């Protein structure tokens, strides 16, 4: 809301967004923007919510930020070059070893 000050915000993965939107649909009518987001989340969510939470923990344990980890989960990069492009969000240098471990995490959850 405009002029209400900053509210507490949390980074949510796409599967979590999908769950939130499904709960809101049960509670009542959703707005146009929520309907668009619901369609987007259904189309592009590549893993389930439980795996997304586990993957988020593993990626943040590697030292990636929550926003970057959520974007990695959303995109599920297919190779290391694509992963590096996503990791640019961090705006800091990430060691090659960390990039490799992050790719291992992505590949682990892609196969499920």
Chimera marker file (.cmm) of the C-alpha trace (Angstrom):
<marker_set name="trace">
<marker id="1" x="0.000" y="0.000" z="0.000" r="1" g="1" b="0" radius="0.5"/>
<marker id="2" x="1.214" y="3.443" z="-0.824" r="1" g="1" b="0" radius="0.5"/>
<marker id="3" x="2.260" y="5.447" z="2.192" r="1" g="1" b="0" radius="0.5"/>
<marker id="4" x="1.888" y="2.588" z="4.649" r="1" g="1" b="0" radius="0.5"/>
<marker id="5" x="5.609" y="1.984" z="5.129" r="1" g="1" b="0" radius="0.5"/>
<marker id="6" x="7.589" y="-1.095" z="4.351" r="1" g="1" b="0" radius="0.5"/>
<marker id="7" x="6.002" y="-4.351" z="5.383" r="1" g="1" b="0" radius="0.5"/>
<marker id="8" x="7.868" y="-7.510" z="6.226" r="1" g="1" b="0" radius="0.5"/>
<marker id="9" x="8.721" y="-9.312" z="3.026" r="1" g="1" b="0" radius="0.5"/>
<marker id="10" x="9.981" y="-12.813" z="2.433" r="1" g="1" b="0" radius="0.5"/>
<marker id="11" x="11.542" y="-14.284" z="-0.656" r="1" g="1" b="0" radius="0.5"/>
<marker id="12" x="9.306" y="-17.045" z="-1.984" r="1" g="1" b="0" radius="0.5"/>
<marker id="13" x="10.126" y="-19.663" z="-4.549" r="1" g="1" b="0" radius="0.5"/>
<marker id="14" x="7.753" y="-20.231" z="-7.449" r="1" g="1" b="0" radius="0.5"/>
<marker id="15" x="6.293" y="-23.432" z="-5.924" r="1" g="1" b="0" radius="0.5"/>
<marker id="16" x="5.620" y="-21.528" z="-2.676" r="1" g="1" b="0" radius="0.5"/>
<marker id="17" x="3.914" y="-18.752" z="-4.647" r="1" g="1" b="0" radius="0.5"/>
<marker id="18" x="1.739" y="-21.353" z="-6.332" r="1" g="1" b="0" radius="0.5"/>
<marker id="19" x="0.678" y="-22.761" z="-2.950" r="1" g="1" b="0" radius="0.5"/>
<marker id="20" x="-0.097" y="-19.285" z="-1.583" r="1" g="1" b="0" radius="0.5"/>
<marker id="21" x="-2.191" y="-18.436" z="-4.633" r="1" g="1" b="0" radius="0.5"/>
<marker id="22" x="-4.097" y="-21.721" z="-4.381" r="1" g="1" b="0" radius="0.5"/>
<marker id="23" x="-4.922" y="-20.935" z="-0.741" r="1" g="1" b="0" radius="0.5"/>
<marker id="24" x="-6.115" y="-17.453" z="-1.697" r="1" g="1" b="0" radius="0.5"/>
<marker id="25" x="-8.342" y="-18.889" z="-4.428" r="1" g="1" b="0" radius="0.5"/>
<marker id="26" x="-10.028" y="-21.096" z="-1.803" r="1" g="1" b="0" radius="0.5"/>
<marker id="27" x="-10.624" y="-18.071" z="0.425" r="1" g="1" b="0" radius="0.5"/>
<marker id="28" x="-12.316" y="-16.052" z="-2.280" r="1" g="1" b="0" radius="0.5"/>
<marker id="29" x="-11.944" y="-14.366" z="-5.610" r="1" g="1" b="0" radius="0.5"/>
<marker id="30" x="-8.449" y="-13.428" z="-6.762" r="1" g="1" b="0" radius="0.5"/>
<marker id="31" x="-7.523" y="-10.306" z="-8.644" r="1" g="1" b="0" radius="0.5"/>
<marker id="32" x="-6.302" y="-10.083" z="-12.207" r="1" g="1" b="0" radius="0.5"/>
<marker id="33" x="-2.621" y="-9.888" z="-11.220" r="1" g="1" b="0" radius="0.5"/>
<marker id="34" x="-2.944" y="-12.923" z="-8.965" r="1" g="1" b="0" radius="0.5"/>
<marker id="35" x="-4.596" y="-14.874" z="-11.767" r="1" g="1" b="0" radius="0.5"/>
<marker id="36" x="-1.722" y="-13.995" z="-14.108" r="1" g="1" b="0" radius="0.5"/>
<marker id="37" x="0.825" y="-15.005" z="-11.478" r="1" g="1" b="0" radius="0.5"/>
<marker id="38" x="-1.039" y="-18.271" z="-10.899" r="1" g="1" b="0" radius="0.5"/>
<marker id="39" x="-0.873" y="-19.085" z="-14.624" r="1" g="1" b="0" radius="0.5"/>
<marker id="40" x="2.834" y="-18.185" z="-14.706" r="1" g="1" b="0" radius="0.5"/>
<marker id="41" x="3.617" y="-20.276" z="-11.621" r="1" g="1" b="0" radius="0.5"/>
<marker id="42" x="1.746" y="-23.306" z="-12.983" r="1" g="1" b="0" radius="0.5"/>
<marker id="43" x="3.506" y="-23.038" z="-16.318" r="1" g="1" b="0" radius="0.5"/>
<marker id="44" x="7.061" y="-22.496" z="-15.094" r="1" g="1" b="0" radius="0.5"/>
<marker id="45" x="7.278" y="-24.181" z="-11.691" r="1" g="1" b="0" radius="0.5"/>
<marker id="46" x="9.616" y="-27.111" z="-12.293" r="1" g="1" b="0" radius="0.5"/>
<marker id="47" x="9.718" y="-28.747" z="-8.843" r="1" g="1" b="0" radius="0.5"/>
<marker id="48" x="7.311" y="-29.173" z="-5.942" r="1" g="1" b="0" radius="0.5"/>
<marker id="49" x="7.227" y="-26.988" z="-2.840" r="1" g="1" b="0" radius="0.5"/>
<marker id="50" x="9.007" y="-29.461" z="-0.553" r="1" g="1" b="0" radius="0.5"/>
<marker id="51" x="11.920" y="-29.883" z="-2.936" r="1" g="1" b="0" radius="0.5"/>
<marker id="52" x="12.041" y="-26.111" z="-3.450" r="1" g="1" b="0" radius="0.5"/>
<marker id="53" x="12.446" y="-25.556" z="0.303" r="1" g="1" b="0" radius="0.5"/>
<marker id="54" x="15.218" y="-28.164" z="0.509" r="1" g="1" b="0" radius="0.5"/>
<marker id="55" x="16.935" y="-26.737" z="-2.553" r="1" g="1" b="0" radius="0.5"/>
<marker id="56" x="16.679" y="-23.197" z="-1.148" r="1" g="1" b="0" radius="0.5"/>
<marker id="57" x="18.377" y="-24.352" z="2.075" r="1" g="1" b="0" radius="0.5"/>
<marker id="58" x="21.165" y="-26.108" z="0.184" r="1" g="1" b="0" radius="0.5"/>
<marker id="59" x="21.824" y="-23.106" z="-2.053" r="1" g="1" b="0" radius="0.5"/>
<marker id="60" x="21.799" y="-20.598" z="0.805" r="1" g="1" b="0" radius="0.5"/>
<marker id="61" x="24.125" y="-22.903" z="2.763" r="1" g="1" b="0" radius="0.5"/>
<marker id="62" x="26.561" y="-22.531" z="-0.152" r="1" g="1" b="0" radius="0.5"/>
<marker id="63" x="26.522" y="-18.788" z="0.457" r="1" g="1" b="0" radius="0.5"/>
<marker id="64" x="24.031" y="-17.684" z="-2.173" r="1" g="1" b="0" radius="0.5"/>
<marker id="65" x="21.466" y="-15.073" z="-1.209" r="1" g="1" b="0" radius="0.5"/>
<marker id="66" x="17.785" y="-15.897" z="-0.932" r="1" g="1" b="0" radius="0.5"/>
<marker id="67" x="16.828" y="-13.893" z="-4.035" r="1" g="1" b="0" radius="0.5"/>
<marker id="68" x="19.519" y="-15.574" z="-6.100" r="1" g="1" b="0" radius="0.5"/>
<marker id="69" x="18.583" y="-19.013" z="-4.783" r="1" g="1" b="0" radius="0.5"/>
<marker id="70" x="14.906" y="-18.401" z="-5.602" r="1" g="1" b="0" radius="0.5"/>
<marker id="71" x="15.838" y="-17.343" z="-9.136" r="1" g="1" b="0" radius="0.5"/>
<marker id="72" x="17.997" y="-20.466" z="-9.577" r="1" g="1" b="0" radius="0.5"/>
<marker id="73" x="15.026" y="-22.587" z="-8.442" r="1" g="1" b="0" radius="0.5"/>
<marker id="74" x="12.721" y="-20.767" z="-10.839" r="1" g="1" b="0" radius="0.5"/>
<marker id="75" x="15.019" y="-21.135" z="-13.850" r="1" g="1" b="0" radius="0.5"/>
<marker id="76" x="16.665" y="-24.482" z="-13.036" r="1" g="1" b="0" radius="0.5"/>
<marker id="77" x="19.650" y="-23.709" z="-15.298" r="1" g="1" b="0" radius="0.5"/>
<marker id="78" x="20.592" y="-26.538" z="-17.623" r="1" g="1" b="0" radius="0.5"/>
<marker id="79" x="24.336" y="-25.867" z="-17.659" r="1" g="1" b="0" radius="0.5"/>
<marker id="80" x="27.084" y="-24.013" z="-15.806" r="1" g="1" b="0" radius="0.5"/>
<marker id="81" x="27.097" y="-21.060" z="-18.241" r="1" g="1" b="0" radius="0.5"/>
<marker id="82" x="23.407" y="-20.450" z="-17.678" r="1" g="1" b="0" radius="0.5"/>
<marker id="83" x="23.892" y="-20.813" z="-13.909" r="1" g="1" b="0" radius="0.5"/>
<marker id="84" x="26.664" y="-18.217" z="-13.948" r="1" g="1" b="0" radius="0.5"/>
<marker id="85" x="24.335" y="-15.805" z="-15.726" r="1" g="1" b="0" radius="0.5"/>
<marker id="86" x="21.766" y="-16.257" z="-12.972" r="1" g="1" b="0" radius="0.5"/>
<marker id="87" x="24.420" y="-15.846" z="-10.278" r="1" g="1" b="0" radius="0.5"/>
<marker id="88" x="25.226" y="-12.361" z="-11.576" r="1" g="1" b="0" radius="0.5"/>
<marker id="89" x="22.329" y="-11.248" z="-9.352" r="1" g="1" b="0" radius="0.5"/>
<marker id="90" x="24.666" y="-11.663" z="-6.359" r="1" g="1" b="0" radius="0.5"/>
<marker id="91" x="26.786" y="-8.717" z="-7.556" r="1" g="1" b="0" radius="0.5"/>
<marker id="92" x="29.814" y="-10.295" z="-5.964" r="1" g="1" b="0" radius="0.5"/>
<marker id="93" x="32.449" y="-12.729" z="-7.072" r="1" g="1" b="0" radius="0.5"/>
<marker id="94" x="31.489" y="-16.346" z="-6.501" r="1" g="1" b="0" radius="0.5"/>
<marker id="95" x="34.181" y="-18.989" z="-6.382" r="1" g="1" b="0" radius="0.5"/>
<marker id="96" x="34.209" y="-21.549" z="-9.170" r="1" g="1" b="0" radius="0.5"/>
<marker id="97" x="33.933" y="-24.337" z="-6.579" r="1" g="1" b="0" radius="0.5"/>
<marker id="98" x="30.699" y="-22.813" z="-5.236" r="1" g="1" b="0" radius="0.5"/>
<marker id="99" x="29.306" y="-22.531" z="-8.768" r="1" g="1" b="0" radius="0.5"/>
<marker id="100" x="30.090" y="-26.213" z="-9.339" r="1" g="1" b="0" radius="0.5"/>
<marker id="101" x="28.398" y="-27.233" z="-6.080" r="1" g="1" b="0" radius="0.5"/>
<marker id="102" x="25.363" y="-25.116" z="-6.930" r="1" g="1" b="0" radius="0.5"/>
<marker id="103" x="25.135" y="-26.862" z="-10.311" r="1" g="1" b="0" radius="0.5"/>
<marker id="104" x="25.253" y="-30.218" z="-8.515" r="1" g="1" b="0" radius="0.5"/>
<marker id="105" x="22.319" y="-29.108" z="-6.342" r="1" g="1" b="0" radius="0.5"/>
<marker id="106" x="20.320" y="-28.046" z="-9.416" r="1" g="1" b="0" radius="0.5"/>
<marker id="107" x="21.032" y="-31.332" z="-11.187" r="1" g="1" b="0" radius="0.5"/>
<marker id="108" x="20.067" y="-33.319" z="-8.078" r="1" g="1" b="0" radius="0.5"/>
<marker id="109" x="16.603" y="-31.742" z="-7.954" r="1" g="1" b="0" radius="0.5"/>
<marker id="110" x="16.104" y="-31.663" z="-11.726" r="1" g="1" b="0" radius="0.5"/>
<marker id="111" x="16.224" y="-35.478" z="-11.777" r="1" g="1" b="0" radius="0.5"/>
<marker id="112" x="13.404" y="-35.926" z="-9.246" r="1" g="1" b="0" radius="0.5"/>
<link id1="1" id2="2" r="1" g="1" b="0" radius="0.2"/>
<link id1="2" id2="3" r="1" g="1" b="0" radius="0.2"/>
<link id1="3" id2="4" r="1" g="1" b="0" radius="0.2"/>
<link id1="4" id2="5" r="1" g="1" b="0" radius="0.2"/>
<link id1="5" id2="6" r="1" g="1" b="0" radius="0.2"/>
<link id1="6" id2="7" r="1" g="1" b="0" radius="0.2"/>
<link id1="7" id2="8" r="1" g="1" b="0" radius="0.2"/>
<link id1="8" id2="9" r="1" g="1" b="0" radius="0.2"/>
<link id1="9" id2="10" r="1" g="1" b="0" radius="0.2"/>
<link id1="10" id2="11" r="1" g="1" b="0" radius="0.2"/>
<link id1="11" id2="12" r="1" g="1" b="0" radius="0.2"/>
<link id1="12" id2="13" r="1" g="1" b="0" radius="0.2"/>
<link id1="13" id2="14" r="1" g="1" b="0" radius="0.2"/>
<link id1="14" id2="15" r="1" g="1" b="0" radius="0.2"/>
<link id1="15" id2="16" r="1" g="1" b="0" radius="0.2"/>
<link id1="16" id2="17" r="1" g="1" b="0" radius="0.2"/>
<link id1="17" id2="18" r="1" g="1" b="0" radius="0.2"/>
<link id1="18" id2="19" r="1" g="1" b="0" radius="0.2"/>
<link id1="19" id2="20" r="1" g="1" b="0" radius="0.2"/>
<link id1="20" id2="21" r="1" g="1" b="0" radius="0.2"/>
<link id1="21" id2="22" r="1" g="1" b="0" radius="0.2"/>
<link id1="22" id2="23" r="1" g="1" b="0" radius="0.2"/>
<link id1="23" id2="24" r="1" g="1" b="0" radius="0.2"/>
<link id1="24" id2="25" r="1" g="1" b="0" radius="0.2"/>
<link id1="25" id2="26" r="1" g="1" b="0" radius="0.2"/>
<link id1="26" id2="27" r="1" g="1" b="0" radius="0.2"/>
<link id1="27" id2="28" r="1" g="1" b="0" radius="0.2"/>
<link id1="28" id2="29" r="1" g="1" b="0" radius="0.2"/>
<link id1="29" id2="30" r="1" g="1" b="0" radius="0.2"/>
<link id1="30" id2="31" r="1" g="1" b="0" radius="0.2"/>
<link id1="31" id2="32" r="1" g="1" b="0" radius="0.2"/>
<link id1="32" id2="33" r="1" g="1" b="0" radius="0.2"/>
<link id1="33" id2="34" r="1" g="1" b="0" radius="0.2"/>
<link id1="34" id2="35" r="1" g="1" b="0" radius="0.2"/>
<link id1="35" id2="36" r="1" g="1" b="0" radius="0.2"/>
<link id1="36" id2="37" r="1" g="1" b="0" radius="0.2"/>
<link id1="37" id2="38" r="1" g="1" b="0" radius="0.2"/>
<link id1="38" id2="39" r="1" g="1" b="0" radius="0.2"/>
<link id1="39" id2="40" r="1" g="1" b="0" radius="0.2"/>
<link id1="40" id2="41" r="1" g="1" b="0" radius="0.2"/>
<link id1="41" id2="42" r="1" g="1" b="0" radius="0.2"/>
<link id1="42" id2="43" r="1" g="1" b="0" radius="0.2"/>
<link id1="43" id2="44" r="1" g="1" b="0" radius="0.2"/>
<link id1="44" id2="45" r="1" g="1" b="0" radius="0.2"/>
<link id1="45" id2="46" r="1" g="1" b="0" radius="0.2"/>
<link id1="46" id2="47" r="1" g="1" b="0" radius="0.2"/>
<link id1="47" id2="48" r="1" g="1" b="0" radius="0.2"/>
<link id1="48" id2="49" r="1" g="1" b="0" radius="0.2"/>
<link id1="49" id2="50" r="1" g="1" b="0" radius="0.2"/>
<link id1="50" id2="51" r="1" g="1" b="0" radius="0.2"/>
<link id1="51" id2="52" r="1" g="1" b="0" radius="0.2"/>
<link id1="52" id2="53" r="1" g="1" b="0" radius="0.2"/>
<link id1="53" id2="54" r="1" g="1" b="0" radius="0.2"/>
<link id1="54" id2="55" r="1" g="1" b="0" radius="0.2"/>
<link id1="55" id2="56" r="1" g="1" b="0" radius="0.2"/>
<link id1="56" id2="57" r="1" g="1" b="0" radius="0.2"/>
<link id1="57" id2="58" r="1" g="1" b="0" radius="0.2"/>
<link id1="58" id2="59" r="1" g="1" b="0" radius="0.2"/>
<link id1="59" id2="60" r="1" g="1" b="0" radius="0.2"/>
<link id1="60" id2="61" r="1" g="1" b="0" radius="0.2"/>
<link id1="61" id2="62" r="1" g="1" b="0" radius="0.2"/>
<link id1="62" id2="63" r="1" g="1" b="0" radius="0.2"/>
<link id1="63" id2="64" r="1" g="1" b="0" radius="0.2"/>
<link id1="64" id2="65" r="1" g="1" b="0" radius="0.2"/>
<link id1="65" id2="66" r="1" g="1" b="0" radius="0.2"/>
<link id1="66" id2="67" r="1" g="1" b="0" radius="0.2"/>
<link id1="67" id2="68" r="1" g="1" b="0" radius="0.2"/>
<link id1="68" id2="69" r="1" g="1" b="0" radius="0.2"/>
<link id1="69" id2="70" r="1" g="1" b="0" radius="0.2"/>
<link id1="70" id2="71" r="1" g="1" b="0" radius="0.2"/>
<link id1="71" id2="72" r="1" g="1" b="0" radius="0.2"/>
<link id1="72" id2="73" r="1" g="1" b="0" radius="0.2"/>
<link id1="73" id2="74" r="1" g="1" b="0" radius="0.2"/>
<link id1="74" id2="75" r="1" g="1" b="0" radius="0.2"/>
<link id1="75" id2="76" r="1" g="1" b="0" radius="0.2"/>
<link id1="76" id2="77" r="1" g="1" b="0" radius="0.2"/>
<link id1="77" id2="78" r="1" g="1" b="0" radius="0.2"/>
<link id1="78" id2="79" r="1" g="1" b="0" radius="0.2"/>
<link id1="79" id2="80" r="1" g="1" b="0" radius="0.2"/>
<link id1="80" id2="81" r="1" g="1" b="0" radius="0.2"/>
<link id1="81" id2="82" r="1" g="1" b="0" radius="0.2"/>
<link id1="82" id2="83" r="1" g="1" b="0" radius="0.2"/>
<link id1="83" id2="84" r="1" g="1" b="0" radius="0.2"/>
<link id1="84" id2="85" r="1" g="1" b="0" radius="0.2"/>
<link id1="85" id2="86" r="1" g="1" b="0" radius="0.2"/>
<link id1="86" id2="87" r="1" g="1" b="0" radius="0.2"/>
<link id1="87" id2="88" r="1" g="1" b="0" radius="0.2"/>
<link id1="88" id2="89" r="1" g="1" b="0" radius="0.2"/>
<link id1="89" id2="90" r="1" g="1" b="0" radius="0.2"/>
<link id1="90" id2="91" r="1" g="1" b="0" radius="0.2"/>
<link id1="91" id2="92" r="1" g="1" b="0" radius="0.2"/>
<link id1="92" id2="93" r="1" g="1" b="0" radius="0.2"/>
<link id1="93" id2="94" r="1" g="1" b="0" radius="0.2"/>
<link id1="94" id2="95" r="1" g="1" b="0" radius="0.2"/>
<link id1="95" id2="96" r="1" g="1" b="0" radius="0.2"/>
<link id1="96" id2="97" r="1" g="1" b="0" radius="0.2"/>
<link id1="97" id2="98" r="1" g="1" b="0" radius="0.2"/>
<link id1="98" id2="99" r="1" g="1" b="0" radius="0.2"/>
<link id1="99" id2="100" r="1" g="1" b="0" radius="0.2"/>
<link id1="100" id2="101" r="1" g="1" b="0" radius="0.2"/>
<link id1="101" id2="102" r="1" g="1" b="0" radius="0.2"/>
<link id1="102" id2="103" r="1" g="1" b="0" radius="0.2"/>
<link id1="103" id2="104" r="1" g="1" b="0" radius="0.2"/>
<link id1="104" id2="105" r="1" g="1" b="0" radius="0.2"/>
<link id1="105" id2="106" r="1" g="1" b="0" radius="0.2"/>
<link id1="106" id2="107" r="1" g="1" b="0" radius="0.2"/>
<link id1="107" id2="108" r="1" g="1" b="0" radius="0.2"/>
<link id1="108" id2="109" r="1" g="1" b="0" radius="0.2"/>
<link id1="109" id2="110" r="1" g="1" b="0" radius="0.2"/>
<link id1="110" id2="111" r="1" g="1" b="0" radius="0.2"/>
<link id1="111" id2="112" r="1" g="1" b="0" radius="0.2"/>
</marker_set>
